[in-house]
Amino acid sequence: MPGFSLKLWTVALFSFCFAEKEHGIVYPRMLESRSATGEKMLKINDDLTLTLQKSKVFTDSFLFSTTKDNEPIDYYVRAEDAERDIYHDPTHMASVKVTDEDGVEVEGILGQRLRVQPLPVAARNSEGLKAHRLYEIEAHEAQHLPHDYGTPNATRDYVESRAGSTNFPMYEIPMAIYPEVWVVADSEFSKQFNFKKDKVITYFAVLMNAANLRYASLVYPKVQLRITGITMNKSPKEEPYIVKVQRHEKYRNILFKETLNKFNTHMKKYKLYNESDIVFLVTAKNMSEWVNKQLKSWTGGYAYIGTACSQWRVGMCEDRPTSYYGAYVFTHELAHNLGCNHDGDPAGDWVKGHIGSEDCPWKDGYLMSYEMKDERQYQFSYCCQREIRNLYNRPEFMLLERTKEDSHNTALEQASWQQDIPVKLLQEGVYA
């Protein structure tokens, strides 16, 4: 019977893994830690053992916004509950959820392309260890495409009034900044998780954790992202900003520039997003654009550059639910929001005083390119670090310094008294 269950799993797997490389079945186990700090040791297989450190990805409490019976409902979620099983290993660039209640279960990211996930239908091995699938996702394109960042659709005079004068006072750069991100999952994406809150929360915790491993390469200031809220759409009716491509609906094509513009307008209508530095849309649809009367789907993400903390603080990326395929692009696009160009690109004229990244070659292979040829793919270049510092040194970006957890929690308490926002406090461990 164990062999039969594995064969059934293999048949099911073949139907959707046409672009993924299988590494077979593994049986992860916890090892006794010899670390002086008591870090957990997790053996994936004979070739890979992780040294796990506890992760922080949420504000102390955050909102999970969705609908129930077609009515909006928002849930408080405590970070300590949502993060309880989230770990990282900076050496292997691993971001995982690990539980050990009835045997070890591991889900998440093991480096740039390797992934691991439990196989609940497969039998345990002779030692009682649970079976897991170990596989590689396909590589991202390495060509230099200019299509994944842009500027808002606004007049120059209007934009200049936002950017202000270049004669601004110098602010002391803090040791660390904590940009707060509200993540919106579209209905196509959420459907793959059966609209389960706990599964969506876990997925974005692991995804943001992977992003923070890459942001750890920034040192002055240190940058660590925090999820301040998650919206889980259940129906296309909840996302009027999605711009579909006529006669291409069966391929799930959407026009990403038009979608992000409408998403930005939509975001401004809701006080829910007011406390966030960036509002980011994750879609399972196929991001596309028309070029010379041809529909191109060569862009996996799109963001407005240098717009964190502004009224244009939006970005988006596509992802393949449960695969964490979008981890690289998610990290990359958020850096555009924080002011980073592609390495090798000149300064933009939308944000006054923008420096640009011409002195950091694209071919060096840092994260703001798509070369991905060595360990630099996990790091930001000097130019990106300089641009984040440059943007922070403006009064309109001072929001990024404070974690806002105290003010954020106060806002949540006030929101719970509003009659038009049904808020349910989730008790410890209960957010499923």
Secondary structure as the mmCIF struct_conf table of DSSP 4:
data_model
#
loop_
_struct_conf.conf_type_id
_struct_conf.id
_struct_conf.beg_label_comp_id
_struct_conf.beg_label_asym_id
_struct_conf.beg_label_seq_id
_struct_conf.end_label_comp_id
_struct_conf.end_label_asym_id
_struct_conf.end_label_seq_id
HELX_RH_AL_P HELX_RH_AL_P1 PRO A 2 PHE A 14
TURN_TY1_P TURN_TY1_P1 SER A 15 PHE A 16
TURN_TY1_P TURN_TY1_P2 PHE A 18 ALA A 19
STRN STRN1 LYS A 21 VAL A 26
STRN STRN2 ARG A 29 LEU A 31
TURN_TY1_P TURN_TY1_P3 ALA A 36 THR A 37
STRN STRN3 LYS A 40 ASN A 45
TURN_TY1_P TURN_TY1_P4 ASP A 46 ASP A 47
STRN STRN4 LEU A 48 LYS A 54
STRN STRN5 PHE A 58 LYS A 68
TURN_TY1_P TURN_TY1_P5 ASP A 69 ASN A 70
STRN STRN6 GLU A 71 ARG A 78
HELX_RH_AL_P HELX_RH_AL_P2 ALA A 79 ALA A 82
TURN_TY1_P TURN_TY1_P6 GLU A 83 ASP A 85
STRN STRN7 ILE A 86 ASP A 89
TURN_TY1_P TURN_TY1_P7 PRO A 90 MET A 93
STRN STRN8 ALA A 94 THR A 99
BEND BEND1 GLU A 101 GLY A 103
STRN STRN9 GLU A 105 LEU A 110
TURN_TY1_P TURN_TY1_P8 GLY A 111 ARG A 113
STRN STRN10 LEU A 114 PRO A 118
TURN_TY1_P TURN_TY1_P9 PRO A 120 VAL A 121
BEND BEND2 ALA A 122 ALA A 122
HELX_LH_PP_P HELX_LH_PP_P1 ALA A 123 ARG A 124
TURN_TY1_P TURN_TY1_P10 SER A 126 GLU A 127
HELX_LH_PP_P HELX_LH_PP_P2 LEU A 129 ALA A 131
STRN STRN11 HIS A 132 GLU A 136
HELX_LH_PP_P HELX_LH_PP_P3 ILE A 137 GLU A 141
BEND BEND3 GLN A 143 GLN A 143
HELX_RH_3T_P HELX_RH_3T_P1 PRO A 146 ASP A 148
STRN STRN12 TYR A 149 GLY A 150
BEND BEND4 ASN A 153 ASN A 153
HELX_RH_AL_P HELX_RH_AL_P3 ARG A 156 ALA A 163
BEND BEND5 THR A 166 THR A 166
HELX_LH_PP_P HELX_LH_PP_P4 PRO A 169 PRO A 174
BEND BEND6 MET A 175 MET A 175
STRN STRN13 ALA A 176 ILE A 177
STRN STRN14 GLU A 180 ALA A 185
HELX_RH_AL_P HELX_RH_AL_P4 SER A 187 LYS A 191
TURN_TY1_P TURN_TY1_P11 GLN A 192 PHE A 195
HELX_RH_AL_P HELX_RH_AL_P5 LYS A 197 TYR A 215
TURN_TY1_P TURN_TY1_P12 ALA A 216 SER A 217
STRN STRN15 VAL A 219 VAL A 219
TURN_TY1_P TURN_TY1_P13 TYR A 220 PRO A 221
STRN STRN16 LYS A 222 VAL A 223
STRN STRN17 ARG A 226 MET A 232
BEND BEND7 SER A 235 SER A 235
HELX_RH_3T_P HELX_RH_3T_P2 PRO A 236 GLU A 238
TURN_TY1_P TURN_TY1_P14 PRO A 240 TYR A 241
STRN STRN18 LYS A 244 LYS A 244
HELX_LH_PP_P HELX_LH_PP_P5 VAL A 245 VAL A 245
TURN_TY1_P TURN_TY1_P15 GLN A 246 ARG A 247
HELX_RH_3T_P HELX_RH_3T_P3 GLU A 249 TYR A 251
TURN_TY1_P TURN_TY1_P16 ARG A 252 ARG A 252
STRN STRN19 ASN A 253 LEU A 255
HELX_RH_AL_P HELX_RH_AL_P6 PHE A 256 LYS A 268
TURN_TY1_P TURN_TY1_P17 LYS A 269 LYS A 269
HELX_RH_3T_P HELX_RH_3T_P4 LYS A 271 TYR A 273
TURN_TY1_P TURN_TY1_P18 ASN A 274 GLU A 275
BEND BEND8 ASP A 277 ASP A 277
STRN STRN20 ILE A 278 THR A 283
BEND BEND9 ALA A 284 LYS A 285
STRN STRN21 ASN A 286 VAL A 291
TURN_TY1_P TURN_TY1_P19 ASN A 292 LYS A 293
STRN STRN22 GLN A 294 LYS A 296
BEND BEND10 GLY A 300 GLY A 300
STRN STRN23 GLY A 301 TYR A 304
TURN_TY1_P TURN_TY1_P20 ILE A 305 GLY A 306
TURN_TY1_P TURN_TY1_P21 ALA A 308 CYS A 309
BEND BEND11 SER A 310 SER A 310
TURN_TY1_P TURN_TY1_P22 GLN A 311 TRP A 312
STRN STRN24 VAL A 314 GLU A 318
TURN_TY1_P TURN_TY1_P23 PRO A 321 GLY A 326
HELX_RH_AL_P HELX_RH_AL_P7 ALA A 327 ASN A 337
TURN_TY1_P TURN_TY1_P24 LEU A 338 GLY A 339
HELX_LH_PP_P HELX_LH_PP_P6 CYS A 340 HIS A 342
TURN_TY1_P TURN_TY1_P25 ASP A 343 GLY A 344
HELX_LH_PP_P HELX_LH_PP_P7 ASP A 345 GLY A 348
BEND BEND12 ASP A 349 VAL A 351
TURN_TY1_P TURN_TY1_P26 LYS A 352 GLY A 353
BEND BEND13 SER A 357 SER A 357
TURN_TY1_P TURN_TY1_P27 GLU A 358 ASP A 359
BEND BEND14 CYS A 360 CYS A 360
HELX_RH_3T_P HELX_RH_3T_P5 TRP A 362 ASP A 364
TURN_TY1_P TURN_TY1_P28 LEU A 367 MET A 368
BEND BEND15 SER A 369 TYR A 370
BEND BEND16 ASP A 374 ASP A 374
HELX_RH_3T_P HELX_RH_3T_P6 GLU A 375 TYR A 378
BEND BEND17 GLN A 379 GLN A 379
HELX_RH_AL_P HELX_RH_AL_P8 TYR A 382 TYR A 392
TURN_TY1_P TURN_TY1_P29 ASN A 393 ASN A 393
BEND BEND18 ARG A 394 ARG A 394
HELX_RH_3T_P HELX_RH_3T_P7 PRO A 395 LEU A 400
TURN_TY1_P TURN_TY1_P30 GLU A 401 GLU A 401
BEND BEND19 ARG A 402 ARG A 402
HELX_RH_AL_P HELX_RH_AL_P9 GLU A 405 ALA A 415
TURN_TY1_P TURN_TY1_P31 SER A 416 TRP A 417
TURN_TY1_P TURN_TY1_P32 GLN A 419 ASP A 420
BEND BEND20 ILE A 421 ILE A 421
STRN STRN25 VAL A 423 LEU A 425
HELX_LH_PP_P HELX_LH_PP_P8 LEU A 426 GLN A 427
TURN_TY1_P TURN_TY1_P33 GLU A 428 GLY A 429
#
